Amino acid sequence: MTGPDFTPPVAPVADKWLEWRSKSLKSAETPADWWRLFRDPVLNRLIETAYSQNLTLLSAGTKVLEARAELGVAIGEFYPQMQTASAAVNYDRASNATPASQGGNSMALGNFWADRWLVQSSWEIDLWGKFRRGIESADAAYLGSIASYDDVLVTLLSDVASAYIGIRTLERQIAIARANVARQRESVRIARTRFEGGASTLLDVHQAQNVLASTEATIPRLMIQLKHGMNALRVLLGMAPEPLGFLLARGAAKIPFAPPRAAVGIPADLLRRRPDIRVAELRAAAQSAQIGVAQAELYPAISISGAFGGQASNVGHNLGQMVQPMGRAFAIGPSFKWNLLNYGQIANNVRLQDATLQQYLIDYQNQVLKAQQEVENGVATYLLSASEAAYLRKSVTEAKGALEIATLEYQQGTRDFTTVLTAEQNLLAAENSLATATGNISIGLVSLYRALGGGWQIREGKPFVDAATVQEMRDRTNWGNLLPDAAQPGFETPGLPSAQDVDSSIKLPEW
């Protein structure tokens, strides 16, 4: 076969993660069902619902079927490319205004019927591997569509988990705001009582009501964010706008707790675990085969053509003789075609395909670098948010103590009301920051496991489209054995494919 055989590119990969000494990280393999580490049954249920209903994932599944059909087209190109069968019956009347008619040729003046049938075939022999390279390219594209499906799945799982954690974080912040509203209303009551008793001025009442109104105003703002988050979650779940209470179990609204240690493996694991890296590799493999397809055009193409049929007329004969031995005719022989004067078009097409391959190889290396960046970002968010939350817990404890003392001293008349207001605002800010940091720990872990490429394994052994879609497509089109029967539980699917799985061998046509 003309063209280069694909060799997986070498990409820069670190030996260890930057934070490999941290006790919160371990080099064990990343779990496939990493979301279960949060021990949140609501999150587990949301993941299952999104996997079965998300429309973006379903669309990616149909692209796998599309690529599989394109592979069947490429396989068919290896066999006789042209096969036709034709038949015709004609009534012919010759023109009177011809030299033959002027010479008295009765055949030119006669009217007659003629019939014929013909079967033709032409087969370009794959001497240079053009069609086999086409099969190789289509097979790599098909495997790449599977890896793209896995990448969509990994993204979906992390998006659902992040959306859910964001919702729980906002619910916690709303609860904090409401608790502070209740506390500040008590401060307003105390300030008003002291004012009415002549122990303070109306300024204290106005200041207390100002802080209270400001805190109350944060609740609608947080509610807007919460509703946006729920709307985003509905899309991820493939749901129309409807209440989510039955899924979210609103009575137990807690931020999912991230485990104290995370399994991150080693950087080299990314090359075999991340679907997007496999997509980049397989795209390069498919493009490499296109170089061979283009180079084959530089060489002569040899085809074998044949035709077999019959012909008859009613001029001295009868139309039925078309199928009799005397009416039969055939032709067979080789043909030769060589694009000699193409003005460099073929050579430049080869260069174009090679430059595209080089671009994809560089894109692959860049994708590996970005993958390592995403892992390091996830590690940093996970570890440093945990440290931030530890400090903020102390801050909340101290802010509560300060507010208790300031309120008591204000009631006793030994402290002005400004100290109480400052303590209330400090407590609200500290509690909000703690809720955000707690959510960031979990979101950091989700980002980390997404960057490590975990989660696609849940689709192994399952079809890429659901039973309803299978039935809908079968009702429209004959899919043969490329789609599982709707009554069957599924069919065997490949794991996360790589360039080593690409097969350019000759295969039988897929009728």
C-alpha positions in Angstrom: 0.0 0.0 0.0 1.2 3.5 -0.9 1.6 6.0 1.9 3.0 5.8 5.4 1.9 3.3 8.1 0.7 5.3 11.0 2.9 5.5 14.1 1.4 6.9 17.3 3.1 10.3 18.0 5.2 10.9 21.0 3.9 13.5 23.4 5.6 15.3 26.3 4.4 13.6 29.5 5.6 14.3 33.0 6.8 11.5 35.3 4.9 12.7 38.3 2.2 15.2 39.2 3.5 18.4 40.8 1.7 17.6 44.1 2.6 13.9 44.2 4.0 14.3 47.7 0.6 15.4 49.1 -1.0 12.9 51.5 -4.4 13.7 49.9 -3.3 12.1 46.6 -2.6 8.4 45.9 -1.2 6.8 42.7 -3.9 4.2 42.5 -6.0 3.9 39.4 -8.9 6.3 39.1 -12.2 4.6 39.8 -14.6 4.3 36.8 -17.6 5.2 38.9 -15.9 8.1 40.8 -19.2 9.9 41.6 -20.0 7.1 44.1 -17.1 8.3 46.3 -19.4 11.1 47.4 -21.8 8.6 48.9 -24.8 10.7 47.7 -27.7 8.6 46.5 -29.3 11.6 44.8 -26.1 12.2 42.8 -26.1 8.5 41.8 -29.7 8.8 40.6 -29.0 11.9 38.6 -26.0 10.3 36.9 -28.1 7.3 35.9 -30.9 9.5 34.6 -28.5 11.7 32.5 -26.8 8.6 31.0 -30.2 7.2 29.8 -31.9 10.5 28.7 -29.3 13.1 27.7 -29.9 14.2 24.1 -26.3 15.3 23.4 -25.1 11.9 24.3 -27.7 10.3 22.2 -26.7 12.5 19.2 -23.1 11.3 19.7 -24.4 7.7 19.6 -26.0 8.3 16.2 -22.7 9.7 15.0 -21.1 6.4 15.8 -23.7 4.7 13.6 -23.1 7.2 10.9 -19.3 6.5 11.0 -20.0 2.7 11.0 -22.2 3.1 7.8 -19.4 5.1 6.2 -17.0 2.3 7.0 -19.4 0.0 5.1 -19.2 2.4 2.1 -15.4 2.3 2.1 -15.4 -1.5 2.3 -17.7 -1.7 -0.8 -15.2 0.4 -2.8 -12.7 -2.5 -2.7 -15.0 -4.6 -4.9 -16.2 -4.0 -8.5 -17.1 -0.4 -8.4 -19.6 -0.4 -11.2 -22.3 -2.9 -11.9 -25.4 -2.1 -14.0 -28.2 -4.0 -15.7 -30.3 -2.4 -18.4 -32.9 -3.3 -20.9 -34.8 -1.3 -23.6 -37.3 -1.7 -26.4 -37.3 0.9 -29.1 -39.4 1.6 -32.2 -37.1 3.1 -34.9 -38.1 5.0 -38.0 -35.3 6.0 -40.3 -35.1 9.5 -41.8 -36.0 10.0 -45.4 -33.5 12.9 -45.6 -30.3 10.8 -45.6 -27.9 9.7 -48.3 -29.0 6.1 -47.7 -32.6 6.9 -48.5 -31.6 8.7 -51.7 -29.8 5.6 -52.8 -32.9 3.5 -52.4 -31.7 1.6 -49.3 -34.8 -0.1 -48.0 -33.3 -0.4 -44.5 -33.0 3.4 -44.3 -36.7 3.8 -45.2 -38.0 0.9 -43.0 -39.7 1.2 -39.6 -38.7 -1.5 -37.2 -38.6 -2.6 -33.5 -35.4 -3.4 -31.6 -34.8 -4.7 -28.1 -31.8 -5.3 -26.0 -30.6 -6.2 -22.5 -27.1 -5.6 -21.0 -25.2 -6.4 -17.8 -22.0 -4.4 -17.3 -19.3 -4.5 -14.6 -16.0 -2.7 -14.0 -13.5 -3.4 -11.3 -10.5 -1.2 -10.6 -7.9 -3.5 -9.1 -6.4 -2.2 -5.9 -2.8 -2.5 -7.0 -1.5 0.4 -4.9 -3.8 0.0 -1.8 -5.9 3.1 -2.5 -9.1 1.3 -1.4 -7.5 -0.5 1.5 -6.1 2.8 2.7 -9.7 4.2 2.4 -10.9 1.3 4.6 -8.2 2.0 7.1 -9.1 5.7 7.2 -12.8 4.9 7.6 -12.1 2.4 10.3 -10.0 5.0 12.2 -12.8 7.5 11.8 -15.3 5.0 13.1 -13.2 4.2 16.2 -12.7 8.0 16.6 -16.5 8.4 16.8 -16.6 5.9 19.6 -13.9 7.8 21.5 -15.8 11.0 20.8 -18.9 9.4 22.3 -16.9 8.5 25.4 -15.6 12.1 25.6 -19.1 13.4 25.6 -20.0 10.9 28.3 -17.1 11.9 30.5 -18.1 15.6 30.1 -21.7 14.8 30.8 -21.0 13.0 34.0 -18.8 15.8 35.3 -21.3 18.5 34.2 -24.1 16.7 36.1 -22.0 16.3 39.2 -20.8 20.0 39.1 -24.4 21.2 38.5 -25.7 19.2 41.4 -22.9 20.4 43.7 -23.5 24.0 42.6 -27.2 23.6 43.4 -26.5 22.2 46.9 -24.0 25.0 47.5 -26.5 27.6 46.6 -29.2 26.0 48.8 -26.7 26.1 51.7 -26.0 29.8 51.0 -29.7 30.6 50.9 -30.1 28.8 54.3 -27.2 30.8 55.7 -28.8 34.0 54.4 -32.1 33.2 56.0 -30.5 32.3 59.3 -28.7 35.6 59.3 -31.9 37.4 58.4 -33.5 35.9 61.5 -30.5 36.9 63.6 -30.4 40.5 62.2 -34.2 40.9 62.8 -33.4 40.2 66.4 -30.8 42.9 66.3 -33.3 45.3 64.8 -35.7 44.5 67.7 -32.9 45.1 70.3 -32.0 48.4 68.7 -35.6 49.5 68.5 -36.2 48.5 72.2 -33.1 50.5 73.3 -34.2 53.5 71.2 -37.7 53.4 72.7 -36.1 53.1 76.2 -33.9 56.2 75.5 -30.7 54.2 75.7 -29.7 54.8 72.0 -30.6 57.0 69.0 -32.7 56.3 66.0 -29.4 55.9 64.1 -28.9 52.4 65.5 -32.4 51.4 64.2 -31.7 52.7 60.7 -28.3 51.0 60.6 -29.8 47.7 61.8 -32.6 47.8 59.2 -30.1 48.7 56.5 -28.0 45.6 57.2 -31.1 43.5 57.4 -32.4 44.7 54.0 -29.0 44.1 52.4 -29.0 40.5 53.7 -32.6 39.9 52.6 -31.6 41.2 49.1 -29.0 38.4 48.7 -31.8 35.7 48.9 -33.4 36.7 45.5 -30.0 36.9 43.9 -29.1 33.4 45.1 -32.5 32.1 44.1 -31.9 33.4 40.5 -28.6 31.4 40.4 -30.3 28.4 41.9 -33.0 28.4 39.3 -30.4 28.8 36.5 -28.6 25.9 37.9 -31.7 23.7 38.0 -32.6 24.7 34.5 -29.1 23.7 33.3 -29.5 20.4 35.2 -32.8 19.7 33.5 -31.1 20.0 30.1 -28.4 17.6 31.2 -31.1 15.2 32.3 -33.0 15.5 29.0 -36.0 16.9 30.8 -38.5 19.6 29.9 -39.1 22.3 32.6 -40.8 20.5 35.4 -40.3 20.2 39.2 -37.1 18.4 40.3 -38.1 17.8 43.9 -38.6 14.1 43.2 -35.0 13.8 42.1 -33.3 16.3 44.4 -34.9 15.2 47.7 -34.9 18.8 48.9 -35.3 17.8 52.5 -31.7 16.6 52.7 -30.0 19.4 51.0 -26.3 19.0 51.8 -23.2 19.7 49.8 -21.7 16.4 48.7 -18.7 15.6 50.9 -15.5 14.9 49.0 -13.3 12.1 50.3 -10.1 13.1 52.0 -7.9 11.3 49.4 -8.1 11.1 45.6 -6.7 8.4 43.3 -4.9 10.2 40.5 -2.5 7.5 39.0 0.4 8.8 37.0 0.5 11.2 34.0 1.2 8.4 31.5 -2.2 7.0 32.4 -3.9 9.9 30.5 -2.8 8.5 27.2 -4.9 5.4 27.7 -7.7 6.8 29.8 -8.7 10.1 28.3 -11.1 9.8 25.3 -10.3 13.2 23.8 -6.6 12.1 23.6 -7.7 8.9 21.8 -9.9 11.1 19.5 -6.9 13.2 18.5 -4.8 10.1 17.9 -7.4 8.4 15.8 -8.0 11.5 13.8 -4.3 11.5 12.9 -4.5 7.8 12.0 -7.4 8.4 9.7 -5.6 11.3 8.0 -2.4 9.3 7.6 -4.3 6.8 5.5 -5.5 9.6 3.3 -1.9 10.2 2.3 -1.8 6.7 0.8 -5.1 7.3 -1.0 -3.7 10.5 -2.5 -0.4 8.9 -3.5 -2.1 6.1 -5.3 -3.4 8.6 -7.9 0.2 9.1 -9.0 0.3 5.5 -10.4 -1.6 3.9 -13.3 -5.0 2.4 -12.5 -5.9 -0.9 -14.1 -9.4 -2.0 -14.4 -11.2 -5.1 -15.8 -14.4 -4.4 -17.5 -17.0 -6.7 -18.9 -20.4 -6.7 -20.5 -22.9 -9.4 -21.4 -26.2 -9.1 -23.1 -28.4 -9.6 -26.1 -29.9 -7.7 -28.9 -32.5 -8.3 -31.7 -34.9 -6.6 -34.0 -37.9 -7.5 -36.2 -36.0 -6.8 -39.4 -35.6 -10.3 -40.8 -35.7 -11.7 -37.3 -37.9 -11.5 -34.2 -37.6 -9.7 -30.8 -37.5 -12.9 -28.9 -34.1 -13.8 -30.3 -32.7 -11.3 -27.8 -32.4 -14.1 -25.2 -31.5 -16.8 -27.7 -27.8 -17.8 -28.4 -27.8 -16.0 -31.7 -28.7 -12.7 -30.1 -26.2 -12.8 -27.3 -23.1 -10.6 -27.2 -20.3 -10.0 -24.7 -17.1 -8.1 -24.2 -14.3 -8.3 -21.6 -10.9 -6.9 -21.2 -8.6 -4.7 -19.2 -8.3 -1.0 -19.3 -5.5 1.3 -18.4 -5.6 4.9 -17.1 -2.7 7.1 -15.9 -3.0 10.7 -15.0 0.2 12.0 -16.6 -0.3 15.7 -17.2 -2.0 16.7 -14.0 0.1 19.9 -13.6 1.2 18.9 -10.1 -2.4 18.6 -8.8 -1.9 15.1 -7.5 1.5 15.8 -6.0 0.1 18.9 -4.3 -2.8 17.0 -3.0 -0.4 14.5 -1.4 1.4 17.5 0.2 -1.9 18.8 1.4 -2.8 15.5 3.1 0.7 15.3 4.7 0.5 18.9 6.0 -2.9 18.1 7.5 -1.5 15.0 9.2 1.3 17.0 10.7 -1.2 19.5 12.0 -3.1 16.6 13.7 0.0 15.2 15.2 0.8 18.6 16.7 -2.8 18.9 17.9 -2.4 15.5 19.6 0.7 16.6 21.5 -1.0 19.8 22.5 -4.0 17.8 23.7 -1.8 15.8 25.9 -0.3 19.0 27.4 -3.8 20.4 28.0 -4.9 17.2 29.7 -2.0 17.5 32.1 -2.9 21.1 32.8 -6.5 20.2 33.5 -5.4 17.5 36.0 -3.0 19.9 37.8 -5.8 22.5 37.9 -8.1 20.0 39.4 -5.5 18.9 42.0 -4.9 22.5 43.0 -8.6 23.3 43.4 -9.2 20.1 45.4 -6.2 20.5 47.7 -6.2 24.3 48.2 -10.0 24.5 48.7 -9.7 22.0 51.5 -7.1 24.3 53.1 -9.3 27.3 52.6 -12.3 25.6 54.1 -10.2 24.6 57.2 -9.3 28.3 57.8 -12.9 29.4 57.1 -14.3 27.0 59.7 -12.1 28.8 62.3 -13.2 32.1 60.9 -16.9 31.2 61.3 -16.3 30.0 64.8 -14.6 33.3 65.7 -17.2 35.4 63.9 -20.0 33.8 65.9 -18.1 34.4 69.2 -17.5 38.0 68.2 -21.1 38.6 67.4 -22.3 37.1 70.7 -20.0 39.3 72.7 -20.7 42.4 70.7 -24.5 41.9 71.1 -24.2 41.3 74.8 -22.0 44.3 75.4 -24.4 46.5 73.2 -27.3 45.4 75.4 -25.3 46.3 78.4 -24.4 49.7 77.0 -20.7 49.1 76.9 -20.3 48.8 73.1 -21.7 50.9 70.2 -24.1 49.3 67.7 -21.5 49.6 64.8 -19.5 46.8 66.4 -22.6 44.6 66.3 -23.3 45.4 62.7 -19.8 44.7 61.7 -19.8 41.4 63.5 -23.1 40.4 61.7 -21.6 41.2 58.3 -18.4 39.4 59.1 -20.3 36.2 60.1 -22.4 36.3 57.0 -19.4 36.7 54.8 -17.5 33.9 56.6 -20.4 31.5 56.4 -20.9 32.2 52.7 -17.2 31.8 52.0 -17.1 28.5 53.9 -20.1 27.2 51.9 -18.4 28.2 48.6 -15.1 26.6 49.7 -16.8 23.4 50.7 -18.5 23.2 47.3 -15.2 24.0 45.6 -13.5 21.0 47.3 -16.1 18.7 45.7 -16.1 20.5 42.3 -12.3 20.4 42.3 -12.5 16.6 42.8 -15.1 16.4 40.0 -12.8 18.4 37.7 -9.9 16.2 38.6 -11.7 13.0 37.8 -13.0 14.5 34.6 -9.4 15.5 33.6 -8.3 12.0 34.4 -10.9 10.6 31.9 -13.0 8.6 34.3 -16.5 7.5 33.8 -16.8 6.4 30.1 -16.5 2.7 31.2 -20.2 2.6 32.2 -21.2 2.3 28.6 -19.2 -0.9 27.9 -21.4 -3.7 26.7 -24.2 -1.3 26.0 -25.5 0.1 22.7 -24.8 3.7 21.7 -28.5 4.5 21.2 -31.5 3.5 23.3 -34.1 0.9 22.3 -36.7 3.5 21.3 -34.2 5.1 18.9 -33.2 1.7 17.5 -36.8 0.9 16.8 -37.4 4.3 15.2 -34.4 3.9 12.9 -35.3 0.3 12.0 -38.8 1.4 11.1 -37.3 3.9 8.6 -34.4 2.0 7.2 -33.0 -1.5 6.9 -29.9 -1.4 9.2 -29.1 -5.1 9.0 -26.9 -6.2 11.9 -25.4 -2.8 12.4 -28.1 -1.9 15.0 -29.1 -4.2 17.8 -32.6 -5.6 17.9 -34.8 -3.5 20.2 -35.8 -6.7 22.0 -32.2 -7.6 22.8 -30.4 -6.3 25.9 -27.6 -4.9 23.8 -24.5 -5.9 21.9 -20.8 -6.1 22.5 -19.0 -2.8 21.9 -15.3 -2.0 21.9 -13.6 -0.4 24.8 -11.9 2.9 24.5 -10.2 2.4 21.1 -6.7 3.4 20.0 -4.8 3.6 16.7 -3.6 0.0 17.4 -7.2 -1.2 16.8 -7.4 0.2 13.3 -7.9 -2.6 10.8 -7.2 -2.1 7.0 -7.6 -5.8 6.1 -10.0 -6.9 3.4 -13.6 -7.4 4.6 -16.7 -8.8 3.0 -19.3 -6.4 1.7 -21.9 -5.4 4.3 -25.2 -6.0 2.5 
